[in-house]
């Protein structure tokens, strides 16, 4: 297994995606070929990091919206995320 550069380790990807979403998104997007297709559990590392980067970028971009619109978009995003989580839990049980 090849050794990854320090900026492609999980901690640093999370750090860049949460603290500076545009930089984190660029790091993930430009290094898709270096990320693993699947890990030990069978999950795609590429998709996982792209989802994290996209969600954090969406929340980061909300600060550029007017206050009245920001509330509606935030509630919409959170309701979709919570709804998907609940549907996944209900389908398993």
ABEGO torsion letter per residue (X at the ends): XBBBBAAABAAAAAAAAAABAAAAAAAAAAAAAABBABBAAGBBAAAAAAAAAAAAAAAAAAAABBAAAAAAAAAAAAAAAAAAAAAAAAAAX
